[in-house]
Amino acid sequence: MSKQCTKPTRKRDELWFKDKVLLVQAQANDQILHEEELAFLADPWIAEAQTTQTVITHNAAYQADDLDAYDSDCDEINTAKVA
């Protein structure tokens, strides 16, 4: 039976992400993790719908018309006179 939590147990800060990365690396190296560590990796506080909504929001804010701003010619920059 899965655990039902009403509030997050830890504040998400640099240490939280560091611990998460270390546990993922340990799991990738076939180390046996305790139940609490596996629950921490599962992270029930990020819903799939919330993640999808964030991606859609960022994609909607992106404008393809601005692509030509990154298509600059490097030769033009190198041959320009310095004022």
PDB file with one MODEL, atoms N, CA, C and O in Angstrom:
MODEL        1
ATOM      1  N   MET A   1       0.851  -1.179   0.000  1.00  0.00           N
ATOM      2  CA  MET A   1       0.000   0.000   0.000  1.00  0.00           C
ATOM      3  C   MET A   1       0.893   1.238   0.000  1.00  0.00           C
ATOM      4  O   MET A   1       1.860   1.302   0.759  1.00  0.00           O
ATOM      5  N   SER A   2       0.585   2.195  -0.823  1.00  0.00           N
ATOM      6  CA  SER A   2       1.418   3.392  -0.910  1.00  0.00           C
ATOM      7  C   SER A   2       1.153   4.344   0.246  1.00  0.00           C
ATOM      8  O   SER A   2       0.064   4.371   0.820  1.00  0.00           O
ATOM      9  N   LYS A   3       2.180   5.125   0.571  1.00  0.00           N
ATOM     10  CA  LYS A   3       2.055   6.099   1.656  1.00  0.00           C
ATOM     11  C   LYS A   3       1.281   7.316   1.171  1.00  0.00           C
ATOM     12  O   LYS A   3       1.484   7.787   0.053  1.00  0.00           O
ATOM     13  N   GLN A   4       0.404   7.812   2.009  1.00  0.00           N
ATOM     14  CA  GLN A   4      -0.331   9.031   1.705  1.00  0.00           C
ATOM     15  C   GLN A   4       0.204  10.136   2.606  1.00  0.00           C
ATOM     16  O   GLN A   4       0.038  10.077   3.824  1.00  0.00           O
ATOM     17  N   CYS A   5       0.840  11.139   2.019  1.00  0.00           N
ATOM     18  CA  CYS A   5       1.407  12.242   2.787  1.00  0.00           C
ATOM     19  C   CYS A   5       0.541  13.480   2.585  1.00  0.00           C
ATOM     20  O   CYS A   5      -0.027  13.686   1.512  1.00  0.00           O
ATOM     21  N   THR A   6       0.450  14.287   3.612  1.00  0.00           N
ATOM     22  CA  THR A   6      -0.345  15.508   3.506  1.00  0.00           C
ATOM     23  C   THR A   6       0.516  16.733   3.259  1.00  0.00           C
ATOM     24  O   THR A   6       0.015  17.750   2.779  1.00  0.00           O
ATOM     25  N   LYS A   7       1.804  16.657   3.577  1.00  0.00           N
ATOM     26  CA  LYS A   7       2.693  17.788   3.331  1.00  0.00           C
ATOM     27  C   LYS A   7       4.095  17.264   3.054  1.00  0.00           C
ATOM     28  O   LYS A   7       4.434  16.159   3.479  1.00  0.00           O
ATOM     29  N   PRO A   8       4.904  18.028   2.359  1.00  0.00           N
ATOM     30  CA  PRO A   8       6.269  17.576   2.080  1.00  0.00           C
ATOM     31  C   PRO A   8       7.075  17.464   3.370  1.00  0.00           C
ATOM     32  O   PRO A   8       6.902  18.255   4.298  1.00  0.00           O
ATOM     33  N   THR A   9       7.952  16.477   3.412  1.00  0.00           N
ATOM     34  CA  THR A   9       8.760  16.277   4.606  1.00  0.00           C
ATOM     35  C   THR A   9      10.038  17.095   4.569  1.00  0.00           C
ATOM     36  O   THR A   9      10.621  17.363   5.619  1.00  0.00           O
ATOM     37  N   ARG A  10      10.487  17.496   3.399  1.00  0.00           N
ATOM     38  CA  ARG A  10      11.731  18.246   3.269  1.00  0.00           C
ATOM     39  C   ARG A  10      11.541  19.459   2.384  1.00  0.00           C
ATOM     40  O   ARG A  10      10.719  19.458   1.467  1.00  0.00           O
ATOM     41  N   LYS A  11      12.303  20.481   2.668  1.00  0.00           N
ATOM     42  CA  LYS A  11      12.333  21.673   1.833  1.00  0.00           C
ATOM     43  C   LYS A  11      13.181  21.368   0.600  1.00  0.00           C
ATOM     44  O   LYS A  11      14.237  20.745   0.707  1.00  0.00           O
ATOM     45  N   ARG A  12      12.724  21.801  -0.553  1.00  0.00           N
ATOM     46  CA  ARG A  12      13.476  21.560  -1.780  1.00  0.00           C
ATOM     47  C   ARG A  12      14.517  22.653  -1.955  1.00  0.00           C
ATOM     48  O   ARG A  12      14.208  23.779  -2.346  1.00  0.00           O
ATOM     49  N   ASP A  13      15.738  22.297  -1.659  1.00  0.00           N
ATOM     50  CA  ASP A  13      16.836  23.224  -1.819  1.00  0.00           C
ATOM     51  C   ASP A  13      18.001  22.475  -2.460  1.00  0.00           C
ATOM     52  O   ASP A  13      17.830  21.370  -2.975  1.00  0.00           O
ATOM     53  N   GLU A  14      19.167  23.075  -2.427  1.00  0.00           N
ATOM     54  CA  GLU A  14      20.332  22.470  -3.061  1.00  0.00           C
ATOM     55  C   GLU A  14      20.647  21.097  -2.469  1.00  0.00           C
ATOM     56  O   GLU A  14      20.995  20.169  -3.199  1.00  0.00           O
ATOM     57  N   LEU A  15      20.526  20.968  -1.165  1.00  0.00           N
ATOM     58  CA  LEU A  15      20.803  19.695  -0.503  1.00  0.00           C
ATOM     59  C   LEU A  15      19.798  18.626  -0.926  1.00  0.00           C
ATOM     60  O   LEU A  15      20.162  17.462  -1.093  1.00  0.00           O
ATOM     61  N   TRP A  16      18.530  19.018  -1.099  1.00  0.00           N
ATOM     62  CA  TRP A  16      17.493  18.081  -1.529  1.00  0.00           C
ATOM     63  C   TRP A  16      17.844  17.499  -2.895  1.00  0.00           C
ATOM     64  O   TRP A  16      17.765  16.286  -3.095  1.00  0.00           O
ATOM     65  N   PHE A  17      18.236  18.368  -3.841  1.00  0.00           N
ATOM     66  CA  PHE A  17      18.584  17.905  -5.182  1.00  0.00           C
ATOM     67  C   PHE A  17      19.861  17.071  -5.170  1.00  0.00           C
ATOM     68  O   PHE A  17      19.976  16.097  -5.914  1.00  0.00           O
ATOM     69  N   LYS A  18      20.817  17.448  -4.329  1.00  0.00           N
ATOM     70  CA  LYS A  18      22.061  16.691  -4.223  1.00  0.00           C
ATOM     71  C   LYS A  18      21.780  15.280  -3.713  1.00  0.00           C
ATOM     72  O   LYS A  18      22.314  14.307  -4.244  1.00  0.00           O
ATOM     73  N   ASP A  19      20.941  15.171  -2.683  1.00  0.00           N
ATOM     74  CA  ASP A  19      20.569  13.859  -2.157  1.00  0.00           C
ATOM     75  C   ASP A  19      19.860  13.024  -3.214  1.00  0.00           C
ATOM     76  O   ASP A  19      20.085  11.818  -3.322  1.00  0.00           O
ATOM     77  N   LYS A  20      19.008  13.671  -3.986  1.00  0.00           N
ATOM     78  CA  LYS A  20      18.268  12.982  -5.044  1.00  0.00           C
ATOM     79  C   LYS A  20      19.238  12.401  -6.079  1.00  0.00           C
ATOM     80  O   LYS A  20      19.097  11.250  -6.494  1.00  0.00           O
ATOM     81  N   VAL A  21      20.215  13.202  -6.489  1.00  0.00           N
ATOM     82  CA  VAL A  21      21.200  12.756  -7.479  1.00  0.00           C
ATOM     83  C   VAL A  21      22.018  11.591  -6.925  1.00  0.00           C
ATOM     84  O   VAL A  21      22.256  10.611  -7.631  1.00  0.00           O
ATOM     85  N   LEU A  22      22.442  11.689  -5.683  1.00  0.00           N
ATOM     86  CA  LEU A  22      23.228  10.609  -5.078  1.00  0.00           C
ATOM     87  C   LEU A  22      22.433   9.307  -5.014  1.00  0.00           C
ATOM     88  O   LEU A  22      22.987   8.234  -5.251  1.00  0.00           O
ATOM     89  N   LEU A  23      21.149   9.391  -4.700  1.00  0.00           N
ATOM     90  CA  LEU A  23      20.323   8.182  -4.654  1.00  0.00           C
ATOM     91  C   LEU A  23      20.116   7.589  -6.044  1.00  0.00           C
ATOM     92  O   LEU A  23      20.103   6.368  -6.202  1.00  0.00           O
ATOM     93  N   VAL A  24      19.954   8.438  -7.045  1.00  0.00           N
ATOM     94  CA  VAL A  24      19.803   7.946  -8.424  1.00  0.00           C
ATOM     95  C   VAL A  24      21.084   7.247  -8.866  1.00  0.00           C
ATOM     96  O   VAL A  24      21.031   6.193  -9.501  1.00  0.00           O
ATOM     97  N   GLN A  25      22.234   7.830  -8.532  1.00  0.00           N
ATOM     98  CA  GLN A  25      23.510   7.204  -8.884  1.00  0.00           C
ATOM     99  C   GLN A  25      23.690   5.876  -8.153  1.00  0.00           C
ATOM    100  O   GLN A  25      24.171   4.904  -8.737  1.00  0.00           O
ATOM    101  N   ALA A  26      23.308   5.833  -6.885  1.00  0.00           N
ATOM    102  CA  ALA A  26      23.411   4.588  -6.119  1.00  0.00           C
ATOM    103  C   ALA A  26      22.520   3.509  -6.722  1.00  0.00           C
ATOM    104  O   ALA A  26      22.918   2.348  -6.819  1.00  0.00           O
ATOM    105  N   GLN A  27      21.323   3.894  -7.123  1.00  0.00           N
ATOM    106  CA  GLN A  27      20.403   2.930  -7.728  1.00  0.00           C
ATOM    107  C   GLN A  27      20.943   2.454  -9.077  1.00  0.00           C
ATOM    108  O   GLN A  27      20.790   1.283  -9.423  1.00  0.00           O
ATOM    109  N   ALA A  28      21.566   3.341  -9.832  1.00  0.00           N
ATOM    110  CA  ALA A  28      22.142   2.965 -11.122  1.00  0.00           C
ATOM    111  C   ALA A  28      23.310   1.993 -10.942  1.00  0.00           C
ATOM    112  O   ALA A  28      23.581   1.181 -11.826  1.00  0.00           O
ATOM    113  N   ASN A  29      23.999   2.073  -9.808  1.00  0.00           N
ATOM    114  CA  ASN A  29      25.112   1.170  -9.508  1.00  0.00           C
ATOM    115  C   ASN A  29      24.653  -0.105  -8.810  1.00  0.00           C
ATOM    116  O   ASN A  29      25.460  -0.823  -8.220  1.00  0.00           O
ATOM    117  N   ASP A  30      23.354  -0.380  -8.879  1.00  0.00           N
ATOM    118  CA  ASP A  30      22.750  -1.601  -8.324  1.00  0.00           C
ATOM    119  C   ASP A  30      22.915  -1.729  -6.813  1.00  0.00           C
ATOM    120  O   ASP A  30      22.984  -2.842  -6.291  1.00  0.00           O
ATOM    121  N   GLN A  31      22.979  -0.609  -6.110  1.00  0.00           N
ATOM    122  CA  GLN A  31      22.997  -0.657  -4.652  1.00  0.00           C
ATOM    123  C   GLN A  31      21.565  -0.816  -4.152  1.00  0.00           C
ATOM    124  O   GLN A  31      20.625  -0.298  -4.755  1.00  0.00           O
ATOM    125  N   ILE A  32      21.411  -1.530  -3.056  1.00  0.00           N
ATOM    126  CA  ILE A  32      20.089  -1.746  -2.475  1.00  0.00           C
ATOM    127  C   ILE A  32      19.714  -0.523  -1.647  1.00  0.00           C
ATOM    128  O   ILE A  32      20.463  -0.107  -0.763  1.00  0.00           O
ATOM    129  N   LEU A  33      18.552   0.046  -1.941  1.00  0.00           N
ATOM    130  CA  LEU A  33      18.084   1.236  -1.240  1.00  0.00           C
ATOM    131  C   LEU A  33      16.992   0.859  -0.245  1.00  0.00           C
ATOM    132  O   LEU A  33      16.226  -0.077  -0.471  1.00  0.00           O
ATOM    133  N   HIS A  34      16.934   1.594   0.851  1.00  0.00           N
ATOM    134  CA  HIS A  34      15.901   1.385   1.867  1.00  0.00           C
ATOM    135  C   HIS A  34      14.568   1.942   1.372  1.00  0.00           C
ATOM    136  O   HIS A  34      14.516   2.696   0.401  1.00  0.00           O
ATOM    137  N   GLU A  35      13.508   1.560   2.050  1.00  0.00           N
ATOM    138  CA  GLU A  35      12.160   1.980   1.651  1.00  0.00           C
ATOM    139  C   GLU A  35      12.017   3.504   1.639  1.00  0.00           C
ATOM    140  O   GLU A  35      11.379   4.063   0.747  1.00  0.00           O
ATOM    141  N   GLU A  36      12.617   4.182   2.641  1.00  0.00           N
ATOM    142  CA  GLU A  36      12.521   5.650   2.692  1.00  0.00           C
ATOM    143  C   GLU A  36      13.244   6.293   1.512  1.00  0.00           C
ATOM    144  O   GLU A  36      12.791   7.299   0.965  1.00  0.00           O
ATOM    145  N   GLU A  37      14.381   5.697   1.124  1.00  0.00           N
ATOM    146  CA  GLU A  37      15.142   6.230  -0.008  1.00  0.00           C
ATOM    147  C   GLU A  37      14.373   6.045  -1.311  1.00  0.00           C
ATOM    148  O   GLU A  37      14.366   6.930  -2.166  1.00  0.00           O
ATOM    149  N   LEU A  38      13.726   4.893  -1.457  1.00  0.00           N
ATOM    150  CA  LEU A  38      12.918   4.656  -2.654  1.00  0.00           C
ATOM    151  C   LEU A  38      11.720   5.602  -2.705  1.00  0.00           C
ATOM    152  O   LEU A  38      11.344   6.079  -3.776  1.00  0.00           O
ATOM    153  N   ALA A  39      11.128   5.868  -1.549  1.00  0.00           N
ATOM    154  CA  ALA A  39      10.002   6.806  -1.496  1.00  0.00           C
ATOM    155  C   ALA A  39      10.464   8.213  -1.855  1.00  0.00           C
ATOM    156  O   ALA A  39       9.740   8.960  -2.514  1.00  0.00           O
ATOM    157  N   PHE A  40      11.667   8.572  -1.422  1.00  0.00           N
ATOM    158  CA  PHE A  40      12.231   9.882  -1.757  1.00  0.00           C
ATOM    159  C   PHE A  40      12.461   9.997  -3.259  1.00  0.00           C
ATOM    160  O   PHE A  40      12.244  11.059  -3.844  1.00  0.00           O
ATOM    161  N   LEU A  41      12.900   8.907  -3.885  1.00  0.00           N
ATOM    162  CA  LEU A  41      13.102   8.922  -5.338  1.00  0.00           C
ATOM    163  C   LEU A  41      11.780   9.016  -6.088  1.00  0.00           C
ATOM    164  O   LEU A  41      11.706   9.645  -7.144  1.00  0.00           O
ATOM    165  N   ALA A  42      10.728   8.389  -5.545  1.00  0.00           N
ATOM    166  CA  ALA A  42       9.426   8.412  -6.213  1.00  0.00           C
ATOM    167  C   ALA A  42       8.850   9.815  -6.251  1.00  0.00           C
ATOM    168  O   ALA A  42       8.170  10.166  -7.215  1.00  0.00           O
ATOM    169  N   ASP A  43       9.098  10.628  -5.235  1.00  0.00           N
ATOM    170  CA  ASP A  43       8.698  12.036  -5.144  1.00  0.00           C
ATOM    171  C   ASP A  43       7.255  12.269  -5.572  1.00  0.00           C
ATOM    172  O   ASP A  43       7.016  12.732  -6.687  1.00  0.00           O
ATOM    173  N   PRO A  44       6.291  11.960  -4.712  1.00  0.00           N
ATOM    174  CA  PRO A  44       4.884  12.121  -5.073  1.00  0.00           C
ATOM    175  C   PRO A  44       4.433  13.577  -5.173  1.00  0.00           C
ATOM    176  O   PRO A  44       3.275  13.827  -5.506  1.00  0.00           O
ATOM    177  N   TRP A  45       5.302  14.538  -4.897  1.00  0.00           N
ATOM    178  CA  TRP A  45       4.891  15.943  -4.889  1.00  0.00           C
ATOM    179  C   TRP A  45       4.921  16.580  -6.262  1.00  0.00           C
ATOM    180  O   TRP A  45       4.452  17.707  -6.417  1.00  0.00           O
ATOM    181  N   ILE A  46       5.459  15.898  -7.271  1.00  0.00           N
ATOM    182  CA  ILE A  46       5.421  16.429  -8.631  1.00  0.00           C
ATOM    183  C   ILE A  46       4.454  15.563  -9.423  1.00  0.00           C
ATOM    184  O   ILE A  46       4.778  14.438  -9.802  1.00  0.00           O
ATOM    185  N   ALA A  47       3.289  16.090  -9.664  1.00  0.00           N
ATOM    186  CA  ALA A  47       2.284  15.352 -10.424  1.00  0.00           C
ATOM    187  C   ALA A  47       2.638  15.397 -11.907  1.00  0.00           C
ATOM    188  O   ALA A  47       3.208  16.378 -12.386  1.00  0.00           O
ATOM    189  N   GLU A  48       2.302  14.346 -12.623  1.00  0.00           N
ATOM    190  CA  GLU A  48       2.610  14.290 -14.051  1.00  0.00           C
ATOM    191  C   GLU A  48       1.894  15.406 -14.801  1.00  0.00           C
ATOM    192  O   GLU A  48       2.465  15.999 -15.715  1.00  0.00           O
ATOM    193  N   ALA A  49       0.669  15.696 -14.432  1.00  0.00           N
ATOM    194  CA  ALA A  49      -0.083  16.761 -15.095  1.00  0.00           C
ATOM    195  C   ALA A  49       0.578  18.113 -14.874  1.00  0.00           C
ATOM    196  O   ALA A  49       0.596  18.950 -15.776  1.00  0.00           O
ATOM    197  N   GLN A  50       1.117  18.331 -13.691  1.00  0.00           N
ATOM    198  CA  GLN A  50       1.786  19.596 -13.397  1.00  0.00           C
ATOM    199  C   GLN A  50       3.029  19.750 -14.269  1.00  0.00           C
ATOM    200  O   GLN A  50       3.282  20.832 -14.799  1.00  0.00           O
ATOM    201  N   THR A  51       3.799  18.688 -14.422  1.00  0.00           N
ATOM    202  CA  THR A  51       4.994  18.728 -15.255  1.00  0.00           C
ATOM    203  C   THR A  51       4.615  18.985 -16.702  1.00  0.00           C
ATOM    204  O   THR A  51       5.252  19.797 -17.372  1.00  0.00           O
ATOM    205  N   THR A  52       3.596  18.310 -17.189  1.00  0.00           N
ATOM    206  CA  THR A  52       3.142  18.499 -18.560  1.00  0.00           C
ATOM    207  C   THR A  52       2.671  19.925 -18.774  1.00  0.00           C
ATOM    208  O   THR A  52       2.961  20.530 -19.806  1.00  0.00           O
ATOM    209  N   GLN A  53       1.955  20.460 -17.818  1.00  0.00           N
ATOM    210  CA  GLN A  53       1.462  21.828 -17.937  1.00  0.00           C
ATOM    211  C   GLN A  53       2.623  22.811 -18.018  1.00  0.00           C
ATOM    212  O   GLN A  53       2.562  23.768 -18.789  1.00  0.00           O
ATOM    213  N   THR A  54       3.670  22.596 -17.242  1.00  0.00           N
ATOM    214  CA  THR A  54       4.834  23.471 -17.273  1.00  0.00           C
ATOM    215  C   THR A  54       5.501  23.428 -18.635  1.00  0.00           C
ATOM    216  O   THR A  54       5.879  24.470 -19.170  1.00  0.00           O
ATOM    217  N   VAL A  55       5.652  22.238 -19.206  1.00  0.00           N
ATOM    218  CA  VAL A  55       6.274  22.101 -20.520  1.00  0.00           C
ATOM    219  C   VAL A  55       5.434  22.806 -21.572  1.00  0.00           C
ATOM    220  O   VAL A  55       5.974  23.518 -22.419  1.00  0.00           O
ATOM    221  N   ILE A  56       4.127  22.618 -21.531  1.00  0.00           N
ATOM    222  CA  ILE A  56       3.250  23.266 -22.503  1.00  0.00           C
ATOM    223  C   ILE A  56       3.333  24.778 -22.366  1.00  0.00           C
ATOM    224  O   ILE A  56       3.362  25.488 -23.371  1.00  0.00           O
ATOM    225  N   THR A  57       3.371  25.277 -21.146  1.00  0.00           N
ATOM    226  CA  THR A  57       3.466  26.717 -20.924  1.00  0.00           C
ATOM    227  C   THR A  57       4.753  27.275 -21.504  1.00  0.00           C
ATOM    228  O   THR A  57       4.738  28.320 -22.154  1.00  0.00           O
ATOM    229  N   HIS A  58       5.867  26.589 -21.278  1.00  0.00           N
ATOM    230  CA  HIS A  58       7.143  27.063 -21.806  1.00  0.00           C
ATOM    231  C   HIS A  58       7.162  26.988 -23.332  1.00  0.00           C
ATOM    232  O   HIS A  58       7.702  27.880 -23.986  1.00  0.00           O
ATOM    233  N   ASN A  59       6.585  25.944 -23.899  1.00  0.00           N
ATOM    234  CA  ASN A  59       6.549  25.824 -25.351  1.00  0.00           C
ATOM    235  C   ASN A  59       5.654  26.889 -25.970  1.00  0.00           C
ATOM    236  O   ASN A  59       5.963  27.407 -27.043  1.00  0.00           O
ATOM    237  N   ALA A  60       4.557  27.220 -25.314  1.00  0.00           N
ATOM    238  CA  ALA A  60       3.652  28.235 -25.839  1.00  0.00           C
ATOM    239  C   ALA A  60       4.302  29.613 -25.807  1.00  0.00           C
ATOM    240  O   ALA A  60       4.009  30.456 -26.655  1.00  0.00           O
ATOM    241  N   ALA A  61       5.170  29.846 -24.847  1.00  0.00           N
ATOM    242  CA  ALA A  61       5.827  31.145 -24.731  1.00  0.00           C
ATOM    243  C   ALA A  61       6.952  31.300 -25.751  1.00  0.00           C
ATOM    244  O   ALA A  61       7.378  32.422 -26.027  1.00  0.00           O
ATOM    245  N   TYR A  62       7.432  30.211 -26.308  1.00  0.00           N
ATOM    246  CA  TYR A  62       8.525  30.250 -27.274  1.00  0.00           C
ATOM    247  C   TYR A  62       7.984  30.675 -28.635  1.00  0.00           C
ATOM    248  O   TYR A  62       6.978  30.140 -29.103  1.00  0.00           O
ATOM    249  N   GLN A  63       8.638  31.618 -29.257  1.00  0.00           N
ATOM    250  CA  GLN A  63       8.185  32.094 -30.561  1.00  0.00           C
ATOM    251  C   GLN A  63       9.205  31.703 -31.624  1.00  0.00           C
ATOM    252  O   GLN A  63      10.386  32.029 -31.510  1.00  0.00           O
ATOM    253  N   ALA A  64       8.745  31.008 -32.649  1.00  0.00           N
ATOM    254  CA  ALA A  64       9.631  30.558 -33.714  1.00  0.00           C
ATOM    255  C   ALA A  64      10.136  31.720 -34.562  1.00  0.00           C
ATOM    256  O   ALA A  64      11.148  31.580 -35.249  1.00  0.00           O
ATOM    257  N   ASP A  65       9.455  32.864 -34.530  1.00  0.00           N
ATOM    258  CA  ASP A  65       9.884  34.010 -35.323  1.00  0.00           C
ATOM    259  C   ASP A  65      11.243  34.539 -34.877  1.00  0.00           C
ATOM    260  O   ASP A  65      11.924  35.216 -35.646  1.00  0.00           O
ATOM    261  N   ASP A  66      11.641  34.240 -33.653  1.00  0.00           N
ATOM    262  CA  ASP A  66      12.902  34.746 -33.130  1.00  0.00           C
ATOM    263  C   ASP A  66      14.090  33.879 -33.520  1.00  0.00           C
ATOM    264  O   ASP A  66      15.217  34.175 -33.123  1.00  0.00           O
ATOM    265  N   LEU A  67      13.868  32.823 -34.284  1.00  0.00           N
ATOM    266  CA  LEU A  67      14.963  31.936 -34.647  1.00  0.00           C
ATOM    267  C   LEU A  67      16.027  32.637 -35.480  1.00  0.00           C
ATOM    268  O   LEU A  67      17.211  32.338 -35.330  1.00  0.00           O
ATOM    269  N   ASP A  68      15.637  33.562 -36.353  1.00  0.00           N
ATOM    270  CA  ASP A  68      16.615  34.214 -37.214  1.00  0.00           C
ATOM    271  C   ASP A  68      17.600  35.068 -36.411  1.00  0.00           C
ATOM    272  O   ASP A  68      18.661  35.411 -36.932  1.00  0.00           O
ATOM    273  N   ALA A  69      17.292  35.414 -35.193  1.00  0.00           N
ATOM    274  CA  ALA A  69      18.214  36.184 -34.359  1.00  0.00           C
ATOM    275  C   ALA A  69      19.448  35.359 -34.016  1.00  0.00           C
ATOM    276  O   ALA A  69      20.514  35.919 -33.761  1.00  0.00           O
ATOM    277  N   TYR A  70      19.316  34.032 -34.005  1.00  0.00           N
ATOM    278  CA  TYR A  70      20.445  33.165 -33.686  1.00  0.00           C
ATOM    279  C   TYR A  70      21.170  32.698 -34.946  1.00  0.00           C
ATOM    280  O   TYR A  70      22.188  32.013 -34.849  1.00  0.00           O
ATOM    281  N   ASP A  71      20.680  33.044 -36.090  1.00  0.00           N
ATOM    282  CA  ASP A  71      21.272  32.618 -37.345  1.00  0.00           C
ATOM    283  C   ASP A  71      22.173  33.727 -37.882  1.00  0.00           C
ATOM    284  O   ASP A  71      22.015  34.163 -39.022  1.00  0.00           O
ATOM    285  N   SER A  72      23.101  34.172 -37.073  1.00  0.00           N
ATOM    286  CA  SER A  72      23.976  35.256 -37.501  1.00  0.00           C
ATOM    287  C   SER A  72      25.217  34.693 -38.163  1.00  0.00           C
ATOM    288  O   SER A  72      25.621  33.563 -37.889  1.00  0.00           O
ATOM    289  N   ASP A  73      25.811  35.473 -39.022  1.00  0.00           N
ATOM    290  CA  ASP A  73      27.000  35.072 -39.739  1.00  0.00           C
ATOM    291  C   ASP A  73      28.218  35.510 -38.929  1.00  0.00           C
ATOM    292  O   ASP A  73      28.391  36.699 -38.660  1.00  0.00           O
ATOM    293  N   CYS A  74      29.050  34.564 -38.546  1.00  0.00           N
ATOM    294  CA  CYS A  74      30.214  34.884 -37.712  1.00  0.00           C
ATOM    295  C   CYS A  74      31.210  35.756 -38.458  1.00  0.00           C
ATOM    296  O   CYS A  74      31.914  36.556 -37.841  1.00  0.00           O
ATOM    297  N   ASP A  75      31.283  35.612 -39.797  1.00  0.00           N
ATOM    298  CA  ASP A  75      32.227  36.419 -40.568  1.00  0.00           C
ATOM    299  C   ASP A  75      31.889  37.899 -40.481  1.00  0.00           C
ATOM    300  O   ASP A  75      32.787  38.741 -40.444  1.00  0.00           O
ATOM    301  N   GLU A  76      30.608  38.220 -40.447  1.00  0.00           N
ATOM    302  CA  GLU A  76      30.213  39.624 -40.339  1.00  0.00           C
ATOM    303  C   GLU A  76      30.698  40.225 -39.028  1.00  0.00           C
ATOM    304  O   GLU A  76      31.112  41.384 -38.987  1.00  0.00           O
ATOM    305  N   ILE A  77      30.650  39.450 -37.972  1.00  0.00           N
ATOM    306  CA  ILE A  77      31.082  39.942 -36.665  1.00  0.00           C
ATOM    307  C   ILE A  77      32.586  40.168 -36.663  1.00  0.00           C
ATOM    308  O   ILE A  77      33.064  41.164 -36.119  1.00  0.00           O
ATOM    309  N   ASN A  78      33.342  39.245 -37.270  1.00  0.00           N
ATOM    310  CA  ASN A  78      34.799  39.349 -37.269  1.00  0.00           C
ATOM    311  C   ASN A  78      35.306  40.481 -38.153  1.00  0.00           C
ATOM    312  O   ASN A  78      36.358  41.051 -37.862  1.00  0.00           O
ATOM    313  N   THR A  79      34.593  40.825 -39.221  1.00  0.00           N
ATOM    314  CA  THR A  79      35.065  41.861 -40.133  1.00  0.00           C
ATOM    315  C   THR A  79      34.544  43.241 -39.782  1.00  0.00           C
ATOM    316  O   THR A  79      34.946  44.226 -40.402  1.00  0.00           O
ATOM    317  N   ALA A  80      33.664  43.333 -38.809  1.00  0.00           N
ATOM    318  CA  ALA A  80      33.127  44.637 -38.420  1.00  0.00           C
ATOM    319  C   ALA A  80      34.224  45.460 -37.758  1.00  0.00           C
ATOM    320  O   ALA A  80      35.050  44.937 -37.009  1.00  0.00           O
ATOM    321  N   LYS A  81      34.214  46.770 -38.052  1.00  0.00           N
ATOM    322  CA  LYS A  81      35.223  47.653 -37.471  1.00  0.00           C
ATOM    323  C   LYS A  81      34.861  47.956 -36.025  1.00  0.00           C
ATOM    324  O   LYS A  81      33.692  48.137 -35.682  1.00  0.00           O
ATOM    325  N   VAL A  82      35.882  48.007 -35.192  1.00  0.00           N
ATOM    326  CA  VAL A  82      35.677  48.327 -33.790  1.00  0.00           C
ATOM    327  C   VAL A  82      35.695  49.832 -33.641  1.00  0.00           C
ATOM    328  O   VAL A  82      36.607  50.497 -34.131  1.00  0.00           O
ATOM    329  N   ALA A  83      34.690  50.377 -32.967  1.00  0.00           N
ATOM    330  CA  ALA A  83      34.599  51.831 -32.820  1.00  0.00           C
ATOM    331  C   ALA A  83      35.554  52.331 -31.780  1.00  0.00           C
ATOM    332  O   ALA A  83      35.614  53.533 -31.524  1.00  0.00           O
TER     333      ALA A  83
ENDMDL
END
